[in-house]
C-alpha cells in the first residue's frame, strides 16, 4: 500500500512541472493542473476536447488562498463557507493572478474549498489553486468512480492518483452559486 504523503508529493511534483493529473476530489474524479499555468490549463481543455470559452472550477485550500486570487471576497461568501457542509463552488467576481484561460469572459472565477480528503491535502501542498474539472470528454457523462474514466483521458495525463484514494467522494458535482459584490446571489446548479 502506497503512503498518501508520497502520492501527494508525486502529484504535486507533476503539477509544479506543468503537468496534468487525474485525481479524486471530494465530489468526482477530476483533471487538474496548476491554475496559474496557462499551458497546463490549455492541455486540460485539449484533453477534455472542451472549448476554452467554457470556464473551469478551481480548488483552493481556504479563504486565505481565495483572497489571493480574487480582488474582493463578498461577505456572503465568507458566511456561506463558514456554514457549508456540502461541496459548493462559489463564482467570484474579479479574478486575478490566474492563468487567463481559467478566468471567464466577465472576469469571474469559480472556486471551491474541498471539505477534506486527498484533494484538500494536494491543494495545501501545491500552495496555489488547482484546476478541478470532471475527468470526461466534454459532453459525455461525468465519472463518479475511477472505473468510469475513459481510457483516452487516463492515457493523456502525466500522473494518475491511485483509485483507492477516492474514498469519501460524493460521486456528484458540487452546487454552484454566483455572488456579486452588492449582495447578488444566483444559484447556477443545486
C-alpha positions in Angstrom: 0.0 0.0 0.0 1.4 3.4 -1.0 1.7 6.1 1.6 -0.7 9.0 0.9 2.0 11.5 1.7 4.2 10.0 -1.1 1.3 10.0 -3.6 0.5 13.7 -2.7 4.2 14.6 -3.1 4.4 12.9 -6.5 1.2 14.5 -7.7 2.4 18.0 -6.5 5.7 17.5 -8.3 3.8 16.7 -11.5 1.7 19.8 -11.1 4.7 22.1 -10.4 6.3 20.7 -13.5 3.4 21.9 -15.6 1.7 18.5 -15.7 -1.9 17.5 -15.8 -3.1 14.9 -13.3 -6.1 12.6 -12.8 -7.2 12.7 -9.2 -10.2 12.1 -6.9 -11.8 15.2 -5.4 -14.4 15.2 -2.7 -17.1 15.1 -5.4 -16.0 13.2 -8.6 -12.8 12.3 -10.4 -11.1 15.3 -11.9 -8.5 16.5 -14.3 -6.2 19.0 -12.6 -3.3 21.3 -13.1 -1.8 24.4 -11.6 -4.4 27.1 -12.2 -1.7 29.7 -12.7 0.0 27.8 -15.6 -1.6 28.8 -18.9 0.0 26.0 -20.9 -1.2 23.3 -18.4 -4.7 24.8 -18.4 -4.7 24.6 -22.3 -3.8 20.9 -22.1 -6.7 20.3 -19.8 -9.1 21.8 -22.4 -7.4 19.8 -25.1 -7.7 16.5 -23.2 -11.4 17.2 -22.5 -11.9 18.4 -26.1 -13.7 21.3 -24.5 -13.9 24.9 -25.7 -11.8 27.4 -23.8 -14.9 29.6 -23.8 -16.3 27.4 -21.0 -14.8 28.2 -17.6 -13.2 25.7 -15.2 -13.7 25.3 -11.5 -10.7 25.7 -9.2 -10.0 24.3 -5.8 -8.4 26.4 -3.0 -7.2 25.3 0.4 -9.1 28.0 2.3 -10.5 31.6 2.1 -7.0 33.0 2.6 -6.0 31.3 -0.7 -9.2 32.5 -2.4 -8.3 36.1 -1.2 -5.0 36.0 -3.1 -6.8 35.2 -6.4 -9.9 37.4 -6.3 -9.9 41.1 -5.8 -12.7 41.1 -3.2 -14.5 38.3 -1.4 -18.2 39.2 -0.9 -19.3 38.9 2.8 -21.9 36.4 1.7 -19.1 34.1 0.5 -17.5 34.2 4.0 -20.8 33.4 5.6 -21.6 30.5 3.2 -18.1 28.9 3.6 -18.4 29.1 7.4 -21.7 27.2 7.5 -21.3 25.0 4.4 -21.4 21.2 4.9 -21.7 20.1 1.2 -19.5 20.6 -1.8 -20.1 24.2 -3.0 -18.5 26.2 -5.8 -18.7 30.0 -5.5 -18.3 32.1 -8.6 -16.4 35.3 -7.5 -16.1 38.5 -9.5 -12.6 40.0 -10.1 -10.2 37.1 -10.6 -6.5 37.9 -10.5 -3.1 36.3 -10.8 -4.5 33.2 -12.5 -3.9 31.8 -16.0 -6.1 33.8 -18.3 -7.7 30.7 -19.7 -9.3 29.8 -16.3 -10.9 33.2 -16.0 -14.4 33.7 -17.5 -15.0 36.4 -20.1 -16.7 38.6 -17.4 -13.6 38.3 -15.2 -15.1 35.9 -12.7 -13.8 32.5 -11.5 -15.4 29.6 -9.8 -13.6 28.3 -6.7 -14.5 25.5 -4.3 -12.8 24.8 -0.9 -12.9 21.0 -0.6 -14.4 19.6 2.6 -11.4 17.3 3.2 -9.7 14.3 1.8 -6.8 13.8 -0.7 -7.7 16.8 -2.9 -7.5 19.3 0.1 -4.1 17.9 1.1 -3.0 18.3 -2.5 -4.1 21.9 -2.8 -2.4 22.8 0.5 0.8 21.2 -0.7 0.7 22.9 -4.1 0.0 26.3 -2.4 -1.8 27.5 -5.4 -5.3 26.9 -6.8 -5.8 23.6 -8.6 -8.0 23.2 -11.7 -10.8 20.8 -10.9 -12.8 19.7 -13.9 -14.6 16.4 -14.4 -12.4 13.6 -15.9 -14.6 13.2 -19.0 -14.6 14.1 -22.7 -16.8 17.3 -23.0 -20.5 16.3 -23.4 -20.0 12.8 -22.0 -21.2 11.6 -18.6 -19.2 12.7 -15.5 -17.3 9.7 -14.0 -18.2 9.2 -10.3 -15.6 6.5 -9.9 -12.2 5.7 -11.5 -13.5 2.7 -13.4 -15.8 5.1 -15.4 -13.0 7.3 -16.7 -12.4 6.8 -20.4 -9.0 5.4 -21.4 -8.5 8.5 -23.7 -8.4 10.6 -20.5 -6.3 8.2 -18.4 -3.6 7.9 -21.1 -3.4 11.7 -21.8 -2.4 12.8 -18.3 1.1 13.0 -16.7 0.2 11.4 -13.4 -2.7 9.3 -12.1 -3.5 9.1 -8.4 -4.3 5.5 -7.4 -8.0 4.8 -7.5 -8.1 3.8 -3.8 -7.8 7.5 -2.8 -11.4 8.2 -3.8 -12.9 7.2 -0.5 -15.3 9.9 0.7 -16.1 11.3 -2.7 -19.8 12.0 -3.1 -19.9 10.9 -6.8 -21.8 14.0 -7.8 -20.8 17.5 -8.8 -20.9 20.4 -6.4 -23.6 23.1 -6.2 -22.6 26.3 -7.9 -23.5 29.8 -6.6 -22.6 33.1 -8.3 -22.1 36.0 -5.9 -21.9 39.7 -6.7 -20.2 42.5 -4.7 -23.6 44.1 -3.9 -25.2 41.0 -2.3 -26.5 39.5 -5.5 -26.9 35.7 -5.3 -27.7 33.4 -8.2 -27.9 29.6 -7.9 -26.4 28.1 -11.0 -26.6 24.4 -10.0 -28.2 22.8 -6.9 
